[in-house]
C-alpha cells in the first residue's frame, strides 16, 4: 500500500495531523488520555482523533497510515468524495470541455482613462498587454456569448473587462441586450452579468442601467486618498483619481442604498498603509459588502517580468545591485514593510479569537479573505482513499474563459495574452482540447503534486505560466508558487484548526445562514467536483455524478 503523506502541526492547544491524500485532519491525544489504551498497536502516534465540533470522538485502532487512508470524514466536513472519477465513460476530455462553461469574460476594450503604475498594461513590464484604442468587434463578442450560453452546463455568467469597459458603454449595452434576447429566443434562463470598473465613469444613467440588468459591480479603489492616489492616476494629467471615484461610489449608494450586488476591488502594494486602508473600508462595507483583495507582489499576486532598464531610466525603481533586477516601489517589500503588514494581520487574528463579530466589524481588509480561506478548508472534499488532483486550480476553458478583443481564447483574464503558448482557441474554431491538455501536462511535468502536502488545497493557476526571453514557456513562477505553497498551507491549517477550537460551529452557521456566501466562495456546483488529475498519460475519460 502506498503510504499516505501527512503534515504535523500545532496550535496553542493541541497537536494535529493533516493527511494530504485524504484531506482529513486528526487530533493527537496525549498518552494519559483514557482512550490511549485502545491504540497500543499504533506506531509513533499514540492516539489520533477526529477534529469535530461536538467533542473528540475516538478513532478506530490500527496502523496509523492505514487508519489515515481508510477513514471517511473529518474536520467537520460532510462533503462527499470527488464526483468526477477517472476511467469511466460518461465524458471524454473533449466532451467535458465542449459541455461546460462557468464564466465567460470578454475584453471589451484596451482603452483606459487611467495609468495605474502597477497595472499589467503599464510601462514597468517587458511583456503582457499594452493600452490601445482597440475594442472588441460586435460579431466576435456575439459569437463568444452565444457559444457560452449554449453550453449544456453553462454558468450563464458574462463578465466585462478592460481596459476600462465603461469607455465602451454603448457596446456593453448592446451586448447585454443581445445576450438576453438570445436566451429568450432559445427559451433559456436569463444570463447574469458582472463588470470590473475603475469607477471614474459611473454616471447616473450608467448606474441605472447596471442595476436594471442586475449587474454584479466590482469597483476598483485602493483605500484612503493617499494610498489610492499614489498609483491610480488619470492619463490626461497625472492627477490622482480618488476624489472622482469616491464621489461616484457614494452616488451609487444614494441612488440605490439597498443594492448589494456591488463590491470593491482593493489592490495592495508594498506601499499600502494597511491600517488607513482598513479604516477607509470600515466606512463603506455596509454598502459594498464584497471586498476583493488583490496583490501586485510576488507572494500575493501574479508577478510579471520587470523592465529594469526602463525603470532605472525613469527613476521609478530600486535596482538590486547583485542581480540588476528592477524592484519598483510597489513591489519593494522591505523587512520593515512586511513587519507592518504582519502586525496588522496579527491584530486581526487576535481580535477574531476574542470576538468574531468585532473582527468582522473592525477588520474589513482582512476578514473576507480570511473567511474565504477558512471556508475552503472547512468544505474541502474528504475521501476514503487517495485521489488525484488537477494540476491547477481550475480546468482552463471550462471553469473560466477569457475572450480578448481579437476573439482569441485564454484560460482567464490574468493570463498573458501576448503569450501565444497560452492561447487555447478562438471564437471561430472553439476551444482546442489538445492545447488545454498540453497546458495541464506542462504543469504536471514541472510540479510534484503527488508528493505535495497541500496538493488538494492548491490555488496555482495557468496565469503562473509565463514566457522567457526566447518566448518559450518558463516554469519559474510555477516553481516559486510550489516553494511557497506548503508554508501557506501550514499557516491556513493552524488558523482553521484554531478557529474550530474556539468557534466549533461558527463556520457551519455561516454556511447555513448565507447560502449565497457558500456558492460564491465554494463555487458549489460541478466546478467543485474537478478533483482529479487529467493528463494524456491517463485514460482520457471521466464521469460526473451531477
N, C-alpha and C positions, 0 to 999 in steps of 0.2 A: 504494500500500500504506500502511495506517495505521502510523505509527511506533510502535515498542514504547516503553514507558516503563520506564526503569531507574534504579536508585539506586546511586550510587557510595559505597563506604565503605572504611575501612581498619582492619586490625588492626595490631598492632605488627610483624608480619612481612611483610604484603603489602597490595596494593590489590585490591578486588573490585567486581564489578558484580552487582546483583540485578535481573533482569528481572521487572517486576510483572505482565506479561501472560502469560508462560510459566512463571513461578516458578523460573527457572533461576538458578544462581549461577556466575559465572565469575571466574577469577583473571586479573589483568592482569600480563603479563610485562614486564620491562624491555627497552629496545631492544637491550641487549647479549646478550639471550638468543639462543642458536643458532637457535631456531625462528622468530625475528623476521623473517628474510629471506623467509619463505614468505608474509608477510602485508603486503607493501608497499602493496597497494591498499586497505588498511583505513584509514578516516579517523579521525583523532584518537586512537583506541585502537589502539596498535601491534599488540599481541598479546593475545588473550583465550583463556584455557584453562579447562577444566572443573575445578571443585574436587572432586577424588575422592581416596579414601583410599590408592589404590595408586600415587600419583605423579601428576604433572600431564601429562595427555595433550594433545598439540597439537590445536587446533581447526582446522576447515576454513576455507579462505580465503573472503573475500567481504566485502561491505559489513557493518559491524558490526550495523546494525539488522536486515538480512536474516538474518544468522547467528543473532542472538538469537531471532528469531522462528521459525526453522526447525529449531533444534536439538531433539534428542529427550529426553535425560535429563542431569541434572547433580546436584551436591550429594550424591552417593552415594545418589540416590533411584531406586528401582526401581518406583515406583508408576505404574500405567497412567494414561492420560488419563481425564478425567471419565467416569464410567459413565452419567450421565444427560445426554441431549442434547436441545436444543430441536428443534421442528419434526418430531417423529416421532410415531407413533400408538399406542404401547403404553399410555401412561397419559394421561388428561386430568388437568388440575389437580384437579378434584373427585375423580376416581378415586384419585389418589395419596393425597390426604388420607383418603379412606374406607378405604384398604387398609393404611396404615402407621401404626404407633403404637409408639414405642420405650419410653417411660417414662410411666406414669400416677402422679401424686402426688395423694393425697387429703388434704384439710384435715380431719383427724379432729375437731378441736375448736379453739375460740378461747380456751379456758381455759388459764391458765398460773399456776404457783405462784411464778414469779419475776417480777421487774420490772427487766429489764436496761435500763440507762439509754439505750443506743444502739439498742435494738430498734425496728424499724419500726412496732410496735404502740404505741410509747411516747408520752410526753407532749410530746416535742420537735417533733413533725411536724404540719403543718397538714392533711395528708391521710394516705392509706394506711389500714391497718386499725386496729381497736381491740379490746382484750380484751373478752370477754363470756362468759356461761355457756353459750353455744350449742355444740352438737356436730352433726355430720352425721347425718341420719336414715339408718337402715339401708337403706331402699329406694333412696335416692339413691346411696349408696356401692355397693350391689349392682349397680345399673344401669351405673354408670361402670366397675366392674371387669369385668362381663360383656362390655360393648362393647369394652373394651380387649383382652381375651383373645381375642375373636372376630375381630380384625383378621387379614387374610391375612399381613401382615408385622408381627406383634406381637413386641416385645422381651420380653413376658411378665414385666415387672418392675412391681411395685406398691409405691410408697413411701408412708409415713405421716408426716404433718406436722402442726404445730400453729400456735399454742399449744404446749402440752406434750402430745403424743399419749398418753403413758403415764397421764395423768389419765383417759383413756377406755380403759383396758386391756381391760376386758370386751368393748367394742365392737371393739377391734383383734383380739382372739382370735376373735370371731365372723366377722369379715371374712376373716381368714386361712383359716379352715376353709371358709368359703363359696367362696373363690377356688379352693381345692384340690379341693373336691367338684365345682364347676362344670367344672374342667379334666378331672377323672377321668371325669365323666359324658359329656363331649364327646370323650373319647379324645384329649385334647390333652396336650402336655408340661406338667409341673408349673410353676407360676409361681415367680418369685423375689421376695423381699421386702426392703425396706430401711426404716430408721427413723432419724430425727434426733431426739435427746432431750437434755434438759439434764442428765441423769444423776442427778438427785436422787431418783428413784423406782425405781432399779434394785434391787429385792428379789431374793432367790434364786429365787423362783418365776417372776418375770418373766424373769430371765436364763435359766433353764432353758427357758422357752417360746421365747425368741428363738433360742437355739441349736438346739433341737429342730426348728424350722422354717427353719433355715439363713438367718437374717436377716443382712443387712449392717447393722451398728450404727454410727452416727456419733454420738459423744458430744461435747457442747459443753463445752469448758474452755479458758480463755484464757491458761493458762500458770501461773506461780507464784502463791502465795496472794495476794500484794499486788496483782498485776496483775489476777487473776481477780475478787477481792473489790471492786475499785474500782467495777465496774459491774454485776456479776451478783449481784443481791440478792434475798432472799426477799420475797415480797409481804407476808407476815403481820407481819414485824417489822423488815424492812430489814437483816437480817444478811447478811453475805457467805456464799455457798453453797459455797466451795471445799472446806472440810473434809468436807462430806457427799458431794460429787461425788468427791473423791479416795478416800474410803473405798469407795464403790461401784465406782469404777474398778478398784481392786485386788481387790475381792471378785470381780468378773468374771474377773480373771486367776487368782485362786486356784481358782475353780470350773472354769475351762476354760483352762488355761495355753497350750494349743496351738491355740486357736480364733483364726484370723487374719482372719476377715471382720468386723473392727471397726477403727474409726479415731477420730481426734479432729478436731473442727472448732474451729479457733482463730480468734477474731475479733480482728484488730489494730485499734488505735485510735491516735490521736496521743499517747496516754499510755502506750502499751505500752513496757515495758523489754525490748528485743529480746534482749539478752544473757541476762537472767534467764529469759525465756520459753524461749529456746533450751536453756538448762541444764536446765530442767524437762522439756522434751520428750526430751532425751537419755536420761532415766531410764525412759521409758515406751514409746518407739517400737518396742522389741523385741516388745512385746505388742499395740501399737496401730500397725500398720505404715502405715496410710493416714492421712496428715496433710493436712487441707484448710485452707488459709489464706484467710480472708475479710477484707474490709476495710469500714470504715464511712465512709471519707473520699472526697472527690470523685475522686481519681485511683486509688483501689484498689477501689472498690465502687460500688454504686448510691447516688445522692445524692437524698434526698427533701427537699422544702421544709421549712425550719425555722420554727417559730412564734416569731418574735422577741419578741413581747410577753410570751407566757407564759414564755419562757426568761429574759427580763430580770426579770420579777416574781419568779421562783423563784431568781434569782441563780445559775443553773447555766450561764450562757454569757457570753462576752465579746461585746459588740456593737461592730461596726465603725462608727466614728462617721460616716464618709462615706456609706455605703450603708444603715446601720441594719440590716444583715444580722446575724442571730444566728450566733455561732460557739461551739457547745458545746465543752467541754473535749476531748471525744473526737474532735472534728473540727478542733481548733485546731493545725494543723500549722505551727508556727513554724519559722523557719530552723534554730534550734538542734535541734529535734526531728528535722527532715529530715536534718540532718547526722549525727546519732547513728545513725539508721536506715541511712544510706548507708555509714557507717563499718563497720557490721556486714556489710552486703551486700558491700562491697569485700574485707573479710577473708575471707568465704566464697569469693568468686571466686578470690582469691589462693591459698587452700588447695586449691581444686579443681584449679588448674593445677599445683600441686606433687604432689598425691596425690588421686586420685579417691576412694579408699576412706576416706581421712582426712576428706575433705569430707562424705562420706555419713554417717560416724560422728559427726562433731563439729558438724555444722550441720543438724540435722533441721528447723529452722524454715525454712531457705531451700532445701535440697536438693530436696525433692519437687516444688515448684512450678517450680524452675529446670529440673529434668529434664523435666517436662511440656512446658514451652515449647520446649526443645531438640528433643524428640522430635516435636513437632508440625511444626517446621520440617524436620526430617530426613525425615519421612514425608509431606511435602507433595506434592500432585499436580503433575506436570510434563507439559506438553503441547508439541506442535509448533507450536501457534499460539495466539493469544489466545482466551480463552473467558470467558463471563460469570460473574458472581458473585452469589449470593443476597445481597440487601441486608441480611441479618442473619445471625448465626452459626448459626441453626437455622431450620427450617421450622416455624412455630408450629402446634401441633396434631398434628404427625407425630413430631417429634423428642422433644418434651416436651409434656405436657398436665397442667394443674392443675385439679382439681375442688374448688370451695370448698364450704362447708357447705350452701349453698343449691342446689347442683347446677349452678352456672354454670361454664363452661369458660374458662380463661385460658391464655396460652402457657406460663407456668411459675409457680412459687410466688413468684418475686421481683417479679412484675408487680403494680401497684396494683389490688387487687380493688375498690376504690372507684371506679375509672375504668371506666365502662361502655363507653367507646370501645375498651377493650382486651378486652372480653368477646367470645369467638369461638364461642359456642354454649352448649348446656346438655345435660344427660344425656337429656332427652326428645326433643329435635329433632336432636341430634348437632352436629357441627362445621359452622359456617357458612363454606363455602369463600369466599364473597364477602367476608366480613369479614377472613379471612386474607389474601386478595389485596389488599384495601384497605390493610391494615396494611403489607404489603410495599411496595405502591406509594407509601405515605406516606413510608416510609424511603428509597425510591429518590428521591423528589421532593426531599427535604431534604438528601440527601447527594450526593456527587460520586464515587461508587465507581469509575467507569471511569477517572478521572484520578488515583486514589489509588495511590501506590507500594506500599501494603500491603494492597490490596483482598482478596487471597487469604489473608492471614494475619490477618484481622479477627475480632474477638470481640464486636462490637456485637450487642446482643440487644434483643428487644422491651421488656425492662424499662427501657430507656433512654427510652421514650416516657412522658411524664407530662402531666398537665393543668395549664393555667394557672388563674388565679383566675376565669376565665369558664367553666371546665370544658371547655375546648377543648384538643385535642392541642397540645403545646408541643414544639418541636424543640431547645430549649436544651441539654438533656442529650445529645442525639444529636450536636449540633454540637461540644459540648465533647469528646466522645469522638473525633470526627473530627479535631479540632485536635490532640489528644494522640497519636493513633494513629501517625502517621509517625515520631515520635521513639521511640516504644516499639518499632516495627518495626526501626528502625536499631539500637537497643541490643540487641535479640534477635538480629539478624543478626551483629553483631560478636561477641556471646557464642558463638553457634553456630559461626561460622567459626573462632574461636579454639580452641574445643574440637576441631574437626575437624583443626586443625593439630597439636595436642598429642596427641590421642587419636583417630587416624583411624578406628579400627574399634570404638571403645567403644560407641557408640550401637547399632550393628548387633548387637553381642554382647548388650547388654541386651535388645533386642527378641527375639533368638533364644532366650535363656535364660529369659525371663519373658513367656510368651505372654499371661498374664493382665494384665500391665502394659500390653502393647501394646493389648489390647482395651479396657481401661478408659481409657487415655489417648487413644487414637486413635479409639475407637469404630469399629473397622474392620468395618463392616457397611454396609448401604445408606445409613446416615447420612453416611458419609464420601464418598458419591457425590453429595451435594447441592451440587455446584459449578456452579450455573447461576443465571441471573437470571430469576425468574418475575415477570412483570408483565402487566397487561391490555394493555399496549402491544405485547406479543409474542404470537405464536401460543401458545395455552394447552395444547399437548400436548408430551409429553416421553417419552423411552424410558429404561428401566433395563436394563442387561445382566446383572442378577443375579436 
